[in-house]
């Protein structure tokens, strides 16, 4: 292992889920309709999303971006519904609600 860093699951506020179990239920009720951003194919964010799908039995639509910044912008704009983000990348957004 070279490094380790925490990822947080961020969900757009328009999604009618406020907890992880509620999000899982929402994603299962809408298979393939919930979009998951990542900072690119094979990135830690992408792998975390794939692992989340495997562990929960959900089917998310992967939308790869060229880095985390554009993924976060589209998450906030509602273009995608979920993003597994490195904590330092999202602290300001989390603190602002």
N, CA, C and O atoms as a GROMACS GRO file, in nm:
protein
  388
    1UNK      N    1   0.085  -0.118   0.000
    1UNK     CA    2   0.000   0.000   0.000
    1UNK      C    3   0.090   0.124   0.000
    1UNK      O    4   0.189   0.131   0.072
    2UNK      N    5   0.053   0.220  -0.081
    2UNK     CA    6   0.127   0.345  -0.089
    2UNK      C    7   0.066   0.449   0.004
    2UNK      O    8   0.139   0.521   0.073
    3UNK      N    9  -0.067   0.457   0.006
    3UNK     CA   10  -0.133   0.557   0.090
    3UNK      C   11  -0.272   0.510   0.126
    3UNK      O   12  -0.322   0.410   0.076
    4UNK      N   13  -0.332   0.586   0.214
    4UNK     CA   14  -0.469   0.558   0.257
    4UNK      C   15  -0.537   0.690   0.287
    4UNK      O   16  -0.478   0.778   0.350
    5UNK      N   17  -0.661   0.704   0.243
    5UNK     CA   18  -0.736   0.824   0.274
    5UNK      C   19  -0.884   0.792   0.279
    5UNK      O   20  -0.932   0.706   0.205
    6UNK      N   21  -0.958   0.861   0.366
    6UNK     CA   22  -1.101   0.832   0.379
    6UNK      C   23  -1.182   0.890   0.263
    6UNK      O   24  -1.152   0.999   0.213
    7UNK      N   25  -1.284   0.817   0.223
    7UNK     CA   26  -1.380   0.866   0.125
    7UNK      C   27  -1.513   0.886   0.196
    7UNK      O   28  -1.547   0.810   0.287
    8UNK      N   29  -1.587   0.986   0.154
    8UNK     CA   30  -1.721   1.010   0.208
    8UNK      C   31  -1.822   0.999   0.096
    8UNK      O   32  -1.795   1.035  -0.018
    9UNK      N   33  -1.938   0.948   0.130
    9UNK     CA   34  -2.047   0.937   0.032
    9UNK      C   35  -2.127   1.067   0.038
    9UNK      O   36  -2.183   1.102   0.142
   10UNK      N   37  -2.132   1.136  -0.074
   10UNK     CA   38  -2.206   1.261  -0.083
   10UNK      C   39  -2.323   1.243  -0.179
   10UNK      O   40  -2.306   1.190  -0.289
   11UNK      N   41  -2.439   1.289  -0.138
   11UNK     CA   42  -2.560   1.274  -0.217
   11UNK      C   43  -2.621   1.412  -0.240
   11UNK      O   44  -2.629   1.493  -0.148
   12UNK      N   45  -2.664   1.436  -0.363
   12UNK     CA   46  -2.729   1.563  -0.394
   12UNK      C   47  -2.853   1.580  -0.307
   12UNK      O   48  -2.925   1.484  -0.281
   13UNK      N   49  -2.877   1.702  -0.263
   13UNK     CA   50  -2.989   1.730  -0.172
   13UNK      C   51  -3.126   1.701  -0.233
   13UNK      O   52  -3.223   1.685  -0.159
   14UNK      N   53  -3.136   1.695  -0.364
   14UNK     CA   54  -3.265   1.667  -0.429
   14UNK      C   55  -3.304   1.520  -0.418
   14UNK      O   56  -3.420   1.485  -0.439
   15UNK      N   57  -3.210   1.434  -0.384
   15UNK     CA   58  -3.239   1.292  -0.369
   15UNK      C   59  -3.318   1.273  -0.239
   15UNK      O   60  -3.277   1.322  -0.134
   16UNK      N   61  -3.431   1.203  -0.245
   16UNK     CA   62  -3.514   1.187  -0.126
   16UNK      C   63  -3.461   1.080  -0.030
   16UNK      O   64  -3.534   0.989   0.009
   17UNK      N   65  -3.335   1.093   0.008
   17UNK     CA   66  -3.273   1.000   0.102
   17UNK      C   67  -3.180   1.080   0.191
   17UNK      O   68  -3.097   1.157   0.143
   18UNK      N   69  -3.194   1.061   0.321
   18UNK     CA   70  -3.111   1.134   0.417
   18UNK      C   71  -3.014   1.044   0.492
   18UNK      O   72  -2.928   1.093   0.566
   19UNK      N   73  -3.026   0.912   0.473
   19UNK     CA   74  -2.936   0.817   0.537
   19UNK      C   75  -2.887   0.718   0.432
   19UNK      O   76  -2.942   0.710   0.322
   20UNK      N   77  -2.783   0.644   0.465
   20UNK     CA   78  -2.731   0.545   0.371
   20UNK      C   79  -2.836   0.436   0.342
   20UNK      O   80  -2.855   0.402   0.225
   21UNK      N   81  -2.904   0.381   0.444
   21UNK     CA   82  -3.008   0.282   0.412
   21UNK      C   83  -3.119   0.338   0.322
   21UNK      O   84  -3.170   0.267   0.235
   22UNK      N   85  -3.158   0.463   0.343
   22UNK     CA   86  -3.259   0.526   0.258
   22UNK      C   87  -3.207   0.540   0.114
   22UNK      O   88  -3.282   0.520   0.019
   23UNK      N   89  -3.078   0.575   0.100
   23UNK     CA   90  -3.020   0.587  -0.034
   23UNK      C   91  -3.017   0.451  -0.104
   23UNK      O   92  -3.047   0.442  -0.223
   24UNK      N   93  -2.980   0.348  -0.030
   24UNK     CA   94  -2.977   0.214  -0.089
   24UNK      C   95  -3.116   0.174  -0.137
   24UNK      O   96  -3.130   0.121  -0.247
   25UNK      N   97  -3.218   0.200  -0.056
   25UNK     CA   98  -3.355   0.168  -0.096
   25UNK      C   99  -3.395   0.248  -0.219
   25UNK      O  100  -3.459   0.195  -0.310
   26UNK      N  101  -3.358   0.376  -0.223
   26UNK     CA  102  -3.388   0.461  -0.338
   26UNK      C  103  -3.319   0.408  -0.464
   26UNK      O  104  -3.381   0.400  -0.570
   27UNK      N  105  -3.191   0.373  -0.452
   27UNK     CA  106  -3.116   0.322  -0.567
   27UNK      C  107  -3.173   0.189  -0.616
   27UNK      O  108  -3.180   0.165  -0.737
   28UNK      N  109  -3.214   0.103  -0.524
   28UNK     CA  110  -3.273  -0.025  -0.564
   28UNK      C  111  -3.408  -0.006  -0.632
   28UNK      O  112  -3.444  -0.083  -0.721
   29UNK      N  113  -3.482   0.097  -0.591
   29UNK     CA  114  -3.611   0.126  -0.654
   29UNK      C  115  -3.596   0.192  -0.790
   29UNK      O  116  -3.690   0.196  -0.869
   30UNK      N  117  -3.475   0.243  -0.819
   30UNK     CA  118  -3.447   0.312  -0.946
   30UNK      C  119  -3.320   0.257  -1.010
   30UNK      O  120  -3.225   0.333  -1.031
   31UNK      N  121  -3.315   0.127  -1.042
   31UNK     CA  122  -3.191   0.068  -1.094
   31UNK      C  123  -3.146   0.132  -1.226
   31UNK      O  124  -3.223   0.144  -1.321
   32UNK      N  125  -3.019   0.174  -1.228
   32UNK     CA  126  -2.963   0.234  -1.348
   32UNK      C  127  -3.004   0.377  -1.372
   32UNK      O  128  -2.958   0.438  -1.469
   33UNK      N  129  -3.088   0.434  -1.287
   33UNK     CA  130  -3.134   0.572  -1.304
   33UNK      C  131  -3.061   0.670  -1.213
   33UNK      O  132  -3.071   0.792  -1.231
   34UNK      N  133  -2.988   0.618  -1.116
   34UNK     CA  134  -2.912   0.702  -1.024
   34UNK      C  135  -2.770   0.712  -1.077
   34UNK      O  136  -2.705   0.610  -1.099
   35UNK      N  137  -2.722   0.834  -1.098
   35UNK     CA  138  -2.590   0.854  -1.155
   35UNK      C  139  -2.485   0.874  -1.046
   35UNK      O  140  -2.507   0.949  -0.951
   36UNK      N  141  -2.372   0.806  -1.062
   36UNK     CA  142  -2.262   0.813  -0.968
   36UNK      C  143  -2.142   0.876  -1.037
   36UNK      O  144  -2.093   0.823  -1.138
   37UNK      N  145  -2.095   0.987  -0.985
   37UNK     CA  146  -1.977   1.053  -1.041
   37UNK      C  147  -1.851   0.985  -0.989
   37UNK      O  148  -1.850   0.926  -0.881
   38UNK      N  149  -1.745   0.994  -1.068
   38UNK     CA  150  -1.612   0.956  -1.020
   38UNK      C  151  -1.512   1.049  -1.085
   38UNK      O  152  -1.543   1.120  -1.181
   39UNK      N  153  -1.391   1.049  -1.032
   39UNK     CA  154  -1.288   1.135  -1.090
   39UNK      C  155  -1.212   1.063  -1.201
   39UNK      O  156  -1.100   1.100  -1.235
   40UNK      N  157  -1.275   0.960  -1.258
   40UNK     CA  158  -1.218   0.891  -1.373
   40UNK      C  159  -1.225   0.741  -1.358
   40UNK      O  160  -1.233   0.690  -1.246
   41UNK      N  161  -1.222   0.671  -1.469
   41UNK     CA  162  -1.226   0.525  -1.468
   41UNK      C  163  -1.107   0.469  -1.391
   41UNK      O  164  -0.993   0.507  -1.415
   42UNK      N  165  -1.135   0.379  -1.298
   42UNK     CA  166  -1.030   0.315  -1.220
   42UNK      C  167  -0.978   0.396  -1.104
   42UNK      O  168  -0.887   0.352  -1.033
   43UNK      N  169  -1.033   0.515  -1.083
   43UNK     CA  170  -0.990   0.599  -0.970
   43UNK      C  171  -1.041   0.539  -0.839
   43UNK      O  172  -1.132   0.456  -0.841
   44UNK      N  173  -0.984   0.579  -0.726
   44UNK     CA  174  -1.037   0.530  -0.599
   44UNK      C  175  -1.187   0.558  -0.582
   44UNK      O  176  -1.259   0.477  -0.524
   45UNK      N  177  -1.233   0.672  -0.632
   45UNK     CA  178  -1.374   0.706  -0.622
   45UNK      C  179  -1.459   0.609  -0.704
   45UNK      O  180  -1.565   0.567  -0.659
   46UNK      N  181  -1.412   0.573  -0.822
   46UNK     CA  182  -1.482   0.477  -0.908
   46UNK      C  183  -1.485   0.340  -0.841
   46UNK      O  184  -1.590   0.275  -0.836
   47UNK      N  185  -1.370   0.296  -0.791
   47UNK     CA  186  -1.363   0.166  -0.726
   47UNK      C  187  -1.452   0.162  -0.602
   47UNK      O  188  -1.517   0.060  -0.577
   48UNK      N  189  -1.457   0.271  -0.526
   48UNK     CA  190  -1.545   0.276  -0.409
   48UNK      C  191  -1.691   0.263  -0.451
   48UNK      O  192  -1.769   0.194  -0.384
   49UNK      N  193  -1.728   0.328  -0.560
   49UNK     CA  194  -1.865   0.317  -0.609
   49UNK      C  195  -1.900   0.177  -0.656
   49UNK      O  196  -2.010   0.129  -0.631
   50UNK      N  197  -1.807   0.113  -0.724
   50UNK     CA  198  -1.830  -0.025  -0.768
   50UNK      C  199  -1.841  -0.117  -0.647
   50UNK      O  200  -1.928  -0.204  -0.643
   51UNK      N  201  -1.755  -0.098  -0.550
   51UNK     CA  202  -1.760  -0.178  -0.428
   51UNK      C  203  -1.892  -0.156  -0.355
   51UNK      O  204  -1.953  -0.251  -0.305
   52UNK      N  205  -1.938  -0.031  -0.348
   52UNK     CA  206  -2.066   0.001  -0.285
   52UNK      C  207  -2.179  -0.075  -0.355
   52UNK      O  208  -2.266  -0.132  -0.289
   53UNK      N  209  -2.178  -0.075  -0.487
   53UNK     CA  210  -2.281  -0.146  -0.563
   53UNK      C  211  -2.277  -0.296  -0.535
   53UNK      O  212  -2.382  -0.359  -0.519
   54UNK      N  213  -2.158  -0.353  -0.529
   54UNK     CA  214  -2.144  -0.496  -0.502
   54UNK      C  215  -2.195  -0.530  -0.362
   54UNK      O  216  -2.261  -0.633  -0.343
   55UNK      N  217  -2.166  -0.446  -0.266
   55UNK     CA  218  -2.204  -0.473  -0.127
   55UNK      C  219  -2.353  -0.452  -0.102
   55UNK      O  220  -2.410  -0.513  -0.013
   56UNK      N  221  -2.417  -0.365  -0.181
   56UNK     CA  222  -2.556  -0.329  -0.155
   56UNK      C  223  -2.655  -0.386  -0.257
   56UNK      O  224  -2.776  -0.380  -0.236
   57UNK      N  225  -2.605  -0.441  -0.366
   57UNK     CA  226  -2.694  -0.493  -0.470
   57UNK      C  227  -2.762  -0.384  -0.550
   57UNK      O  228  -2.870  -0.406  -0.605
   58UNK      N  229  -2.701  -0.266  -0.556
   58UNK     CA  230  -2.758  -0.156  -0.633
   58UNK      C  231  -2.694  -0.150  -0.771
   58UNK      O  232  -2.590  -0.213  -0.795
   59UNK      N  233  -2.757  -0.075  -0.860
   59UNK     CA  234  -2.705  -0.057  -0.996
   59UNK      C  235  -2.702   0.093  -1.023
   59UNK      O  236  -2.807   0.153  -1.050
   60UNK      N  237  -2.584   0.153  -1.018
   60UNK     CA  238  -2.569   0.296  -1.040
   60UNK      C  239  -2.509   0.319  -1.178
   60UNK      O  240  -2.432   0.237  -1.228
   61UNK      N  241  -2.544   0.431  -1.240
   61UNK     CA  242  -2.493   0.469  -1.370
   61UNK      C  243  -2.363   0.547  -1.349
   61UNK      O  244  -2.366   0.659  -1.297
   62UNK      N  245  -2.249   0.490  -1.388
   62UNK     CA  246  -2.119   0.554  -1.367
   62UNK      C  247  -2.097   0.667  -1.467
   62UNK      O  248  -2.113   0.650  -1.587
   63UNK      N  249  -2.060   0.785  -1.413
   63UNK     CA  250  -2.028   0.901  -1.496
   63UNK      C  251  -1.887   0.945  -1.460
   63UNK      O  252  -1.868   1.013  -1.359
   64UNK      N  253  -1.787   0.909  -1.542
   64UNK     CA  254  -1.649   0.948  -1.511
   64UNK      C  255  -1.622   1.094  -1.549
   64UNK      O  256  -1.669   1.142  -1.652
   65UNK      N  257  -1.545   1.161  -1.465
   65UNK     CA  258  -1.504   1.300  -1.490
   65UNK      C  259  -1.352   1.305  -1.498
   65UNK      O  260  -1.284   1.208  -1.465
   66UNK      N  261  -1.300   1.417  -1.542
   66UNK     CA  262  -1.155   1.439  -1.545
   66UNK      C  263  -1.116   1.510  -1.415
   66UNK      O  264  -1.077   1.627  -1.417
   67UNK      N  265  -1.125   1.439  -1.304
   67UNK     CA  266  -1.090   1.495  -1.174
   67UNK      C  267  -1.209   1.515  -1.084
   67UNK      O  268  -1.324   1.508  -1.127
   68UNK      N  269  -1.179   1.542  -0.957
   68UNK     CA  270  -1.283   1.556  -0.857
   68UNK      C  271  -1.359   1.687  -0.864
   68UNK      O  272  -1.479   1.690  -0.836
   69UNK      N  273  -1.291   1.796  -0.900
   69UNK     CA  274  -1.359   1.927  -0.901
   69UNK      C  275  -1.480   1.928  -0.993
   69UNK      O  276  -1.587   1.970  -0.949
   70UNK      N  277  -1.470   1.885  -1.119
   70UNK     CA  278  -1.590   1.886  -1.203
   70UNK      C  279  -1.697   1.789  -1.154
   70UNK      O  280  -1.816   1.813  -1.174
   71UNK      N  281  -1.656   1.680  -1.089
   71UNK     CA  282  -1.755   1.586  -1.034
   71UNK      C  283  -1.835   1.652  -0.923
   71UNK      O  284  -1.957   1.637  -0.917
   72UNK      N  285  -1.767   1.725  -0.836
   72UNK     CA  286  -1.836   1.793  -0.726
   72UNK      C  287  -1.928   1.902  -0.779
   72UNK      O  288  -2.038   1.920  -0.729
   73UNK      N  289  -1.883   1.975  -0.880
   73UNK     CA  290  -1.967   2.081  -0.939
   73UNK      C  291  -2.097   2.020  -0.991
   73UNK      O  292  -2.205   2.074  -0.965
   74UNK      N  293  -2.087   1.910  -1.065
   74UNK     CA  294  -2.208   1.848  -1.120
   74UNK      C  295  -2.293   1.782  -1.011
   74UNK      O  296  -2.415   1.774  -1.025
   75UNK      N  297  -2.229   1.733  -0.904
   75UNK     CA  298  -2.306   1.680  -0.792
   75UNK      C  299  -2.391   1.791  -0.730
   75UNK      O  300  -2.510   1.773  -0.706
   76UNK      N  301  -2.330   1.906  -0.705
   76UNK     CA  302  -2.404   2.018  -0.646
   76UNK      C  303  -2.512   2.069  -0.740
   76UNK      O  304  -2.617   2.115  -0.695
   77UNK      N  305  -2.488   2.061  -0.871
   77UNK     CA  306  -2.585   2.109  -0.969
   77UNK      C  307  -2.696   2.008  -0.996
   77UNK      O  308  -2.794   2.040  -1.064
   78UNK      N  309  -2.682   1.886  -0.943
   78UNK     CA  310  -2.786   1.786  -0.963
   78UNK      C  311  -2.772   1.705  -1.091
   78UNK      O  312  -2.863   1.630  -1.127
   79UNK      N  313  -2.659   1.718  -1.161
   79UNK     CA  314  -2.637   1.640  -1.282
   79UNK      C  315  -2.610   1.493  -1.250
   79UNK      O  316  -2.641   1.404  -1.330
   80UNK      N  317  -2.551   1.468  -1.132
   80UNK     CA  318  -2.530   1.333  -1.080
   80UNK      C  319  -2.584   1.332  -0.937
   80UNK      O  320  -2.596   1.437  -0.874
   81UNK      N  321  -2.616   1.215  -0.887
   81UNK     CA  322  -2.680   1.206  -0.757
   81UNK      C  323  -2.586   1.166  -0.644
   81UNK      O  324  -2.615   1.197  -0.528
   82UNK      N  325  -2.476   1.097  -0.672
   82UNK     CA  326  -2.388   1.051  -0.566
   82UNK      C  327  -2.243   1.057  -0.611
   82UNK      O  328  -2.212   1.040  -0.729
   83UNK      N  329  -2.154   1.081  -0.515
   83UNK     CA  330  -2.011   1.087  -0.541
   83UNK      C  331  -1.939   1.039  -0.416
   83UNK      O  332  -1.968   1.086  -0.306
   84UNK      N  333  -1.846   0.949  -0.432
   84UNK     CA  334  -1.762   0.903  -0.322
   84UNK      C  335  -1.634   0.985  -0.329
   84UNK      O  336  -1.547   0.961  -0.413
   85UNK      N  337  -1.624   1.081  -0.240
   85UNK     CA  338  -1.520   1.183  -0.249
   85UNK      C  339  -1.416   1.169  -0.138
   85UNK      O  340  -1.450   1.129  -0.026
   86UNK      N  341  -1.290   1.203  -0.168
   86UNK     CA  342  -1.192   1.212  -0.060
   86UNK      C  343  -1.235   1.321   0.038
   86UNK      O  344  -1.275   1.430  -0.003
   87UNK      N  345  -1.225   1.293   0.164
   87UNK     CA  346  -1.271   1.387   0.266
   87UNK      C  347  -1.211   1.527   0.251
   87UNK      O  348  -1.286   1.624   0.256
   88UNK      N  349  -1.079   1.541   0.233
   88UNK     CA  350  -1.024   1.678   0.222
   88UNK      C  351  -1.084   1.758   0.106
   88UNK      O  352  -1.095   1.880   0.112
   89UNK      N  353  -1.124   1.688  -0.001
   89UNK     CA  354  -1.179   1.753  -0.118
   89UNK      C  355  -1.317   1.812  -0.091
   89UNK      O  356  -1.361   1.904  -0.161
   90UNK      N  357  -1.385   1.760   0.010
   90UNK     CA  358  -1.525   1.797   0.032
   90UNK      C  359  -1.557   1.859   0.167
   90UNK      O  360  -1.674   1.884   0.196
   91UNK      N  361  -1.458   1.884   0.250
   91UNK     CA  362  -1.484   1.937   0.384
   91UNK      C  363  -1.564   2.066   0.380
   91UNK      O  364  -1.660   2.081   0.455
   92UNK      N  365  -1.528   2.158   0.294
   92UNK     CA  366  -1.600   2.286   0.288
   92UNK      C  367  -1.745   2.266   0.250
   92UNK      O  368  -1.834   2.328   0.308
   93UNK      N  369  -1.771   2.181   0.152
   93UNK     CA  370  -1.909   2.156   0.109
   93UNK      C  371  -1.989   2.088   0.220
   93UNK      O  372  -2.105   2.122   0.241
   94UNK      N  373  -1.928   1.994   0.289
   94UNK     CA  374  -1.998   1.924   0.398
   94UNK      C  375  -2.032   2.022   0.510
   94UNK      O  376  -2.142   2.020   0.563
   95UNK      N  377  -1.936   2.108   0.545
   95UNK     CA  378  -1.959   2.204   0.654
   95UNK      C  379  -2.069   2.304   0.618
   95UNK      O  380  -2.140   2.353   0.706
   96UNK      N  381  -2.083   2.335   0.488
   96UNK     CA  382  -2.184   2.433   0.447
   96UNK      C  383  -2.322   2.369   0.431
   96UNK      O  384  -2.421   2.439   0.407
   97UNK      N  385  -2.328   2.236   0.444
   97UNK     CA  386  -2.458   2.167   0.436
   97UNK      C  387  -2.491   2.123   0.296
   97UNK      O  388  -2.597   2.064   0.274
   0.00000   0.00000   0.00000
